[in-house]
Amino acid sequence: MAFRFALAAVLKYRQNLERSEYLALGRVQQELIHAETQLLECELLYTAATREREAEVARGVVSAHLQTAYEKELALEKHRDALRVRQHELQLKRQKCLLAYEQARQKREVLEDLRNRQWGVYRQEQARREQDRIDDIYLARRRRR
């Protein structure tokens, strides 16, 4: 009689659920890395724009150019703030995905532990039956003599 785990379909479902949660976590992590990269690039652009404006002020520049420089800095500040908000949202989303993944993993592990315990019991039963059969064969041969 072969081993049959009664909750095999549920275990398969839990494994698939865990995998989908893991993939979702990976996607959010990639989005977060992308947002952080964009934020870093924006901050570098902002720093460069500020230095450029300061250098132009030191050289003496037409006020129209100075106004354009301030507008550029303001646009970069707004973009940076939007990226920070996006980064914060993605961090929260990553935390939720991580929690969902951990819960899915724990539920799968519970079922796998149950299956492993049942497998151990099954193996012990099989070993006991095999030993009983060997004992019966031995006793039958001994009686014939």
Secondary structure, 3 states (H helix, E strand, C coil): CCCCCCCHHHHHHHHHHHHHHHHHHHHHHHHHHHHHHHHHHHHHHHHHHHHHHHHHHHHCCCHHHHHHHHHHHHHHHHHHHHHHHHHHHHHHHHHHHHHHHHHHHHHHHHHHHHHHHHHHHHHHHHHHHHHHHHHHHHHHHHHHC
